């Protein structure tokens, strides 16, 4: 049986303040680096992965590397693992997006 363990990347400044990130390449902040390491420890205590994959964004690569290190595996970044493209909303908070485009936010 194949098992997939999905992990959310660590904190960046943009997800700390809750804004639309999409495909922006934001690095992990200090909290995010600590979270990535703790995630690696948790995964190592619970599972024994044979592969670790991420998107090509630096914060996901760093999170994957923190996990893969426990298993002497390479973190493998794939361009097809991408987030939603928020277009003009990227970097906006939900409130800023609502002021800019009120109708789409209400649907």
Secondary structure as the mmCIF struct_conf table of DSSP 4:
data_model
#
loop_
_struct_conf.conf_type_id
_struct_conf.id
_struct_conf.beg_label_comp_id
_struct_conf.beg_label_asym_id
_struct_conf.beg_label_seq_id
_struct_conf.end_label_comp_id
_struct_conf.end_label_asym_id
_struct_conf.end_label_seq_id
STRN STRN1 UNK A 12 UNK A 12
HELX_RH_AL_P HELX_RH_AL_P1 UNK A 13 UNK A 16
TURN_TY1_P TURN_TY1_P1 UNK A 17 UNK A 18
STRN STRN2 UNK A 19 UNK A 19
TURN_TY1_P TURN_TY1_P2 UNK A 22 UNK A 23
HELX_LH_PP_P HELX_LH_PP_P1 UNK A 26 UNK A 27
STRN STRN3 UNK A 28 UNK A 28
HELX_RH_AL_P HELX_RH_AL_P2 UNK A 30 UNK A 46
BEND BEND1 UNK A 50 UNK A 50
STRN STRN4 UNK A 52 UNK A 54
BEND BEND2 UNK A 56 UNK A 57
HELX_RH_AL_P HELX_RH_AL_P3 UNK A 58 UNK A 68
HELX_RH_3T_P HELX_RH_3T_P1 UNK A 69 UNK A 71
TURN_TY1_P TURN_TY1_P3 UNK A 72 UNK A 72
STRN STRN5 UNK A 75 UNK A 77
TURN_TY1_P TURN_TY1_P4 UNK A 79 UNK A 80
HELX_RH_3T_P HELX_RH_3T_P2 UNK A 87 UNK A 89
TURN_TY1_P TURN_TY1_P5 UNK A 90 UNK A 91
STRN STRN6 UNK A 93 UNK A 93
HELX_RH_AL_P HELX_RH_AL_P4 UNK A 94 UNK A 100
BEND BEND3 UNK A 101 UNK A 101
HELX_RH_AL_P HELX_RH_AL_P5 UNK A 102 UNK A 106
#
